[in-house]
Amino acid sequence: MELNNVVGFIQATIRMSTPILLASLGGVFTARVGIINFALEGIMLVGAFMGVYGSYFTGNPWVGVALGAVGGMLTALILGYMSITVKVDQVVAGTGINILAIGLTSYLLNMVFGIGAKPSAVASLKAWPIPGLSEIPVLGPVLFDQIPLVYIAFLLVPLTWYIIYKTPFGLSLRAVGEHPRAADSLGINVGLVRYIAVIISGILGGMGGAFLSIGELSVFMEKLTSGRGYVAWSTVTVGKWNPLGIMGASLLFGAADALQLRLQAVGIKVPYQFFLMLPYILTMLVLAGVVGRTVAPAAMGKPYSREGK
């Protein structure tokens, strides 16, 4: 029984870290080009609503995932326009987008499903056990009996690392984030590279939101993301802007989230809100220990304009 509990805990840790991992992998692209992506909360929230919307009306959760990605991308493009084209303060723009997403998704929820109502019987993503591998003792249920988006998220970690560090596009990303004027002088279109990074961030963040609504809960509620977008951006910092470090930080948050659920189930005579705070308290403590010992891309948060324009 104890072994089963450990296996269940690790399996839940991996599953609950997935939305954070997807969003933070998107966030690392914007970080690498020098954009502070505080809008990840709003991107995930819109993705979560669109995921339920698509799944509810088509009966196909993968349509929901696709619509979640599109919704996240469109939300991210607002950040791109505000930070790259208009050149407003990126933190202010991201915060405004998050507030917009809360109001917009609440309005759409009431308009589409009725005031005070919430969609029911939403087709959700199911686990896909990998034949043979899922039957391996201990490791099988943990690693190979998960929702497909879990596999996709963790496969994206080495792919993202390879793109950032081993491809010409990744070199352009890092050059734009470190010294955009030098990158521009070498013929790199700084604005275009930043927009591409923002689009990638929106797609992955929207998928992370869709995972929350149709992978874990099968429902959408107001403020469903509960700050996970902010955690995802913190994870980018804790992971030192490296996909491998980001994966580790995401798993840490997932473990804290899985732990608080089990503490609630034990029946300890403590208000459940204290357990709900655990993942966020842990995130703040880890972030406080990391900040000051990491070096962000030099152009982080700085808009770029060519001289004379």
C-alpha positions as CSV (number, residue, x, y, z in Angstrom):
1,M,0.0,0.0,0.0
2,E,2.8,2.4,0.8
3,L,4.5,1.7,-2.5
4,N,1.2,2.4,-4.3
5,N,0.9,5.7,-2.4
6,V,4.4,6.7,-3.5
7,V,3.7,5.8,-7.1
8,G,0.4,7.7,-7.0
9,F,2.2,10.8,-5.5
10,I,4.9,10.8,-8.2
11,Q,2.4,10.3,-10.9
12,A,0.3,13.2,-9.6
13,T,3.5,15.3,-9.3
14,I,4.3,14.8,-13.0
15,R,0.7,15.5,-14.1
16,M,0.3,18.6,-12.0
17,S,3.6,20.0,-13.1
18,T,2.6,19.8,-16.8
19,P,0.6,23.0,-17.1
20,I,3.4,25.0,-15.4
21,L,6.0,23.3,-17.6
22,L,4.1,24.1,-20.8
23,A,3.6,27.7,-19.9
24,S,7.2,28.2,-18.6
25,L,8.7,26.6,-21.7
26,G,6.8,29.3,-23.6
27,G,8.0,31.9,-21.2
28,V,11.6,31.0,-21.7
29,F,11.3,32.0,-25.4
30,T,10.1,35.5,-24.5
31,A,12.7,35.7,-21.7
32,R,15.4,34.9,-24.2
33,V,14.4,37.8,-26.5
34,G,14.2,40.2,-23.5
35,I,10.4,40.3,-22.9
36,I,9.0,40.1,-19.4
37,N,6.0,37.8,-19.9
38,F,3.8,38.7,-17.0
39,A,0.8,37.9,-19.2
40,L,1.3,34.1,-18.8
41,E,-1.6,34.1,-16.3
42,G,-4.0,35.7,-18.8
43,I,-2.7,33.5,-21.6
44,M,-3.3,30.3,-19.6
45,L,-6.8,31.5,-18.5
46,V,-7.9,32.2,-22.0
47,G,-6.5,28.9,-23.1
48,A,-8.4,27.1,-20.3
49,F,-11.7,28.7,-21.4
50,M,-11.1,28.0,-25.1
51,G,-10.2,24.4,-24.2
52,V,-13.6,23.8,-22.5
53,Y,-15.4,25.8,-25.2
54,G,-14.0,23.6,-28.0
55,S,-14.4,20.4,-26.1
56,Y,-18.0,21.2,-25.1
57,F,-19.3,22.1,-28.5
58,T,-17.4,19.4,-30.5
59,G,-17.1,16.6,-28.1
60,N,-13.4,16.3,-29.0
61,P,-11.0,17.4,-26.3
62,W,-8.2,17.8,-28.9
63,V,-10.2,20.5,-30.6
64,G,-10.3,22.1,-27.2
65,V,-6.5,21.9,-27.0
66,A,-6.1,23.4,-30.5
67,L,-8.5,26.3,-29.6
68,G,-6.7,26.7,-26.3
69,A,-3.4,27.2,-28.2
70,V,-5.1,29.7,-30.6
71,G,-6.6,31.6,-27.7
72,G,-3.3,31.7,-25.9
73,M,-1.5,32.9,-29.1
74,L,-4.0,35.7,-29.7
75,T,-3.7,36.8,-26.1
76,A,0.1,36.8,-26.4
77,L,-0.1,38.9,-29.5
78,I,-1.6,41.6,-27.5
79,L,1.5,41.6,-25.3
80,G,3.6,41.5,-28.4
81,Y,1.9,44.5,-29.9
82,M,2.1,46.5,-26.6
83,S,5.7,45.6,-25.8
84,I,7.3,45.4,-29.2
85,T,5.3,47.9,-31.4
86,V,3.9,50.4,-28.9
87,K,6.8,49.9,-26.5
88,V,4.9,50.3,-23.2
89,D,6.2,49.0,-19.9
90,Q,6.0,45.2,-20.2
91,V,5.0,44.5,-16.6
92,V,2.2,47.0,-16.8
93,A,1.1,45.5,-20.2
94,G,1.2,42.0,-18.8
95,T,-0.8,42.9,-15.7
96,G,-3.4,44.6,-17.8
97,I,-3.8,41.6,-20.0
98,N,-4.3,39.4,-17.0
99,I,-7.1,41.6,-15.8
100,L,-8.6,41.7,-19.2
101,A,-8.5,37.9,-19.4
102,I,-10.3,37.5,-16.0
103,G,-13.1,39.9,-17.2
104,L,-13.3,38.4,-20.7
105,T,-13.5,34.8,-19.7
106,S,-16.0,35.5,-17.0
107,Y,-18.2,37.4,-19.5
108,L,-17.9,34.7,-22.1
109,L,-18.6,32.0,-19.5
110,N,-21.9,33.7,-18.6
111,M,-22.7,34.6,-22.3
112,V,-22.1,31.1,-23.7
113,F,-23.3,28.9,-20.8
114,G,-25.7,31.2,-18.9
115,I,-25.3,33.4,-15.9
116,G,-24.1,31.4,-12.9
117,A,-23.8,28.2,-14.9
118,K,-20.8,26.2,-15.9
119,P,-20.4,23.6,-18.7
120,S,-20.9,20.1,-17.6
121,A,-20.1,16.7,-19.3
122,V,-17.1,18.2,-21.1
123,A,-15.1,15.6,-23.0
124,S,-11.7,15.5,-21.3
125,L,-8.3,14.2,-22.2
126,K,-7.7,10.6,-21.1
127,A,-4.6,8.8,-20.2
128,W,-2.8,6.9,-23.0
129,P,-0.9,4.0,-21.5
130,I,2.1,3.1,-23.7
131,P,1.8,-0.6,-24.5
132,G,4.5,-2.7,-22.8
133,L,6.2,0.3,-21.0
134,S,3.2,1.1,-18.9
135,E,3.3,-2.4,-17.4
136,I,6.9,-1.9,-16.0
137,P,6.7,-2.0,-12.2
138,V,6.7,1.4,-10.5
139,L,8.1,3.3,-13.5
140,G,5.4,2.2,-15.9
141,P,2.4,3.9,-14.1
142,V,4.6,6.9,-13.3
143,L,6.1,7.7,-16.7
144,F,4.0,5.8,-19.3
145,D,0.4,5.9,-18.1
146,Q,-0.2,9.6,-18.5
147,I,-2.3,12.1,-20.5
148,P,-0.7,12.7,-24.0
149,L,-0.1,16.3,-23.2
150,V,2.2,15.2,-20.4
151,Y,4.4,13.3,-22.9
152,I,4.3,16.2,-25.2
153,A,5.3,18.7,-22.5
154,F,8.3,16.6,-21.3
155,L,9.4,15.9,-24.9
156,L,9.4,19.6,-25.5
157,V,12.1,20.1,-22.8
158,P,15.0,18.7,-24.8
159,L,13.5,20.0,-28.1
160,T,13.4,23.5,-26.6
161,W,16.9,23.2,-25.3
162,Y,18.2,22.1,-28.7
163,I,16.3,25.0,-30.4
164,I,17.7,27.6,-28.1
165,Y,21.3,26.4,-27.9
166,K,22.0,24.5,-31.1
167,T,20.1,26.2,-33.9
168,P,20.6,29.5,-35.9
169,F,17.1,30.6,-34.7
170,G,18.1,30.0,-31.1
171,L,21.3,32.0,-31.7
172,S,19.1,34.8,-33.0
173,L,16.9,34.6,-29.9
174,R,19.8,34.9,-27.5
175,A,21.4,37.7,-29.5
176,V,18.2,39.7,-29.5
177,G,17.9,39.2,-25.7
178,E,21.5,40.1,-24.9
179,H,22.3,42.8,-27.4
180,P,19.5,43.7,-29.8
181,R,21.4,46.5,-31.5
182,A,24.3,44.2,-32.3
183,A,21.9,41.6,-33.6
184,D,20.2,44.3,-35.8
185,S,23.6,45.3,-37.2
186,L,24.1,41.7,-38.3
187,G,20.8,41.7,-40.2
188,I,18.6,40.0,-37.6
189,N,15.1,41.5,-37.6
190,V,14.7,42.1,-33.8
191,G,11.0,42.9,-33.9
192,L,10.2,39.7,-36.0
193,V,12.2,37.5,-33.7
194,R,10.5,38.9,-30.7
195,Y,7.1,38.4,-32.2
196,I,7.9,34.8,-33.1
197,A,8.9,34.2,-29.5
198,V,5.7,35.8,-28.2
199,I,3.6,33.6,-30.6
200,I,5.4,30.4,-29.4
201,S,4.9,31.5,-25.8
202,G,1.2,32.0,-26.4
203,I,0.7,28.6,-28.0
204,L,2.4,26.7,-25.2
205,G,0.8,28.8,-22.5
206,G,-2.6,28.3,-24.1
207,M,-2.0,24.5,-24.2
208,G,-1.0,24.7,-20.5
209,G,-4.3,26.4,-19.7
210,A,-6.3,23.8,-21.7
211,F,-4.6,21.1,-19.8
212,L,-5.9,22.5,-16.6
213,S,-9.5,22.7,-17.8
214,I,-9.9,19.5,-19.9
215,G,-6.9,17.5,-18.6
216,E,-7.3,17.8,-14.9
217,L,-10.8,19.3,-14.1
218,S,-13.0,18.8,-17.1
219,V,-14.7,22.2,-16.3
220,F,-14.0,25.9,-16.5
221,M,-14.5,28.2,-13.5
222,E,-13.7,31.9,-13.1
223,K,-10.0,32.5,-12.2
224,L,-9.3,28.8,-12.8
225,T,-5.6,29.3,-13.2
226,S,-5.3,30.6,-9.6
227,G,-1.9,32.3,-10.2
228,R,-0.3,29.4,-12.1
229,G,0.8,31.8,-14.8
230,Y,2.8,33.9,-12.3
231,V,4.3,30.7,-11.0
232,A,5.2,29.7,-14.5
233,W,7.1,33.0,-15.0
234,S,8.8,32.5,-11.6
235,T,9.8,29.0,-12.8
236,V,11.6,30.6,-15.7
237,T,13.7,32.6,-13.3
238,V,14.2,29.7,-10.9
239,G,15.2,27.5,-13.8
240,K,17.8,30.1,-14.8
241,W,16.3,30.5,-18.3
242,N,17.3,27.0,-19.2
243,P,14.7,24.4,-20.2
244,L,16.3,21.7,-18.1
245,G,16.3,23.9,-15.0
246,I,12.7,24.9,-15.8
247,M,11.6,21.3,-15.8
248,G,13.1,20.8,-12.4
249,A,11.4,23.9,-11.0
250,S,8.1,22.8,-12.5
251,L,8.4,19.4,-10.9
252,L,9.0,21.1,-7.6
253,F,5.8,23.0,-7.9
254,G,3.9,19.9,-9.0
255,A,5.2,18.0,-6.0
256,A,4.0,20.7,-3.6
257,D,0.6,20.8,-5.3
258,A,0.3,17.0,-5.1
259,L,1.4,17.1,-1.5
260,Q,-1.2,19.7,-0.4
261,L,-4.0,17.5,-1.9
262,R,-2.8,14.5,0.1
263,L,-2.5,16.6,3.2
264,Q,-6.2,17.6,2.8
265,A,-7.2,14.0,2.2
266,V,-5.5,12.9,5.5
267,G,-8.0,15.0,7.4
268,I,-5.7,17.1,9.5
269,K,-7.7,19.6,11.5
270,V,-6.4,22.7,9.7
271,P,-8.4,24.9,7.3
272,Y,-7.8,23.6,3.8
273,Q,-6.7,27.1,2.6
274,F,-3.4,26.6,4.5
275,F,-2.7,23.6,2.3
276,L,-3.7,25.5,-0.8
277,M,-1.0,28.1,0.0
278,L,1.8,25.5,0.2
279,P,2.8,25.5,-3.5
280,Y,2.9,29.2,-3.7
281,I,4.8,29.7,-0.4
282,L,7.3,27.1,-1.7
283,T,7.6,29.0,-5.0
284,M,8.3,32.3,-3.2
285,L,10.9,30.8,-0.9
286,V,12.8,29.2,-3.8
287,L,12.5,32.4,-5.8
288,A,13.8,34.4,-2.9
289,G,16.8,32.1,-2.7
290,V,17.6,32.3,-6.4
291,V,17.0,36.0,-7.2
292,G,20.3,37.8,-7.1
293,R,22.3,34.7,-8.1
294,T,21.0,34.5,-11.6
295,V,21.8,36.8,-14.5
296,A,18.9,37.6,-16.8
297,P,19.3,38.4,-20.5
298,A,20.8,41.9,-20.7
299,A,17.9,43.4,-22.7
300,M,15.2,42.0,-20.4
301,G,12.3,44.4,-20.2
302,K,13.9,47.0,-22.6
303,P,12.1,48.0,-25.8
304,Y,14.2,48.3,-28.9
305,S,14.1,51.0,-31.5
306,R,16.5,51.6,-34.4
307,E,18.4,54.9,-34.1
308,G,16.5,57.6,-35.9
309,K,13.2,55.8,-35.7
